[in-house]
């Protein structure tokens, strides 16, 4: 599937692209790739991240592989509307950290003729749909599902295993808190099961 650019489309026709998957699957890398391509094409690009995500930088979107691009931090999705007023392309990372109001924001941006590119987790640490990503997938024109590599068996991974304690749904972290797992090796109710063969780990229960 080839995703068009603004130059390929009639004036004032916008659309929504969603890049969804588990952690360590390259979502942010793909987002950065598309945004850089737009910048090379001399399009006006506005890039945003939620204030809660300060893992690597306060003013950049940063992938786990250390690719980065400057971004603006917002506390609420509604702030994006005014900040992206003059942009042709709008990038939003870690969309799962925004509330459901993000839906109306991206719809308005697309209706205003902007290309909106969104990246986020489609499942939480229990393997449940992570709002608002499922709803964004429903209204997007283009969808990309990214896969990681399961750290236990090496198969394609689409789930995020929490390896630290805590039952809160939102727990910002990286390799110190999460691992990519496939369907078979995913153990949502055993957050202390790392790949070292601790009790309850899937590798010890074939």
Secondary structure in CASP SS format (residue, H / E / C, confidence):
PFRMAT SS
TARGET T0000
AUTHOR 0000-0000-0000
METHOD secondary structure of the structure
MODEL  1
X C 1.00
X C 1.00
X C 1.00
X C 1.00
X C 1.00
X H 1.00
X H 1.00
X H 1.00
X C 1.00
X C 1.00
X C 1.00
X C 1.00
X C 1.00
X C 1.00
X E 1.00
X E 1.00
X E 1.00
X E 1.00
X E 1.00
X E 1.00
X E 1.00
X C 1.00
X C 1.00
X C 1.00
X C 1.00
X C 1.00
X H 1.00
X H 1.00
X H 1.00
X H 1.00
X H 1.00
X H 1.00
X H 1.00
X H 1.00
X H 1.00
X H 1.00
X H 1.00
X H 1.00
X H 1.00
X H 1.00
X C 1.00
X C 1.00
X C 1.00
X C 1.00
X E 1.00
X E 1.00
X E 1.00
X E 1.00
X E 1.00
X E 1.00
X C 1.00
X C 1.00
X C 1.00
X C 1.00
X C 1.00
X C 1.00
X C 1.00
X C 1.00
X C 1.00
X E 1.00
X E 1.00
X E 1.00
X C 1.00
X C 1.00
X C 1.00
X C 1.00
X C 1.00
X E 1.00
X E 1.00
X E 1.00
X C 1.00
X E 1.00
X E 1.00
X E 1.00
X C 1.00
X C 1.00
X C 1.00
X C 1.00
X H 1.00
X H 1.00
X H 1.00
X H 1.00
X H 1.00
X C 1.00
X C 1.00
X C 1.00
X C 1.00
X C 1.00
X E 1.00
X E 1.00
X E 1.00
X E 1.00
X E 1.00
X C 1.00
X H 1.00
X H 1.00
X H 1.00
X C 1.00
X C 1.00
X C 1.00
X H 1.00
X H 1.00
X H 1.00
X H 1.00
X H 1.00
X H 1.00
X H 1.00
X H 1.00
X H 1.00
X H 1.00
X H 1.00
X C 1.00
X C 1.00
X C 1.00
X E 1.00
X E 1.00
X E 1.00
X E 1.00
X E 1.00
X E 1.00
X E 1.00
X C 1.00
X E 1.00
X C 1.00
X C 1.00
X C 1.00
X C 1.00
X C 1.00
X E 1.00
X C 1.00
X C 1.00
X C 1.00
X H 1.00
X H 1.00
X H 1.00
X H 1.00
X H 1.00
X H 1.00
X H 1.00
X C 1.00
X C 1.00
X E 1.00
X E 1.00
X E 1.00
X E 1.00
X E 1.00
X C 1.00
X E 1.00
X E 1.00
X C 1.00
X C 1.00
X C 1.00
X C 1.00
X C 1.00
X C 1.00
X E 1.00
X E 1.00
X C 1.00
X E 1.00
X E 1.00
X E 1.00
X E 1.00
X C 1.00
X C 1.00
X C 1.00
X C 1.00
X C 1.00
X C 1.00
X C 1.00
X C 1.00
X C 1.00
X C 1.00
X C 1.00
X C 1.00
X C 1.00
X C 1.00
X C 1.00
X E 1.00
X E 1.00
X E 1.00
X E 1.00
X C 1.00
X C 1.00
X C 1.00
X C 1.00
X C 1.00
X C 1.00
X C 1.00
X C 1.00
X C 1.00
X C 1.00
X C 1.00
X C 1.00
X C 1.00
X C 1.00
X C 1.00
X C 1.00
X C 1.00
X C 1.00
X C 1.00
X C 1.00
X H 1.00
X H 1.00
X H 1.00
X C 1.00
X C 1.00
END
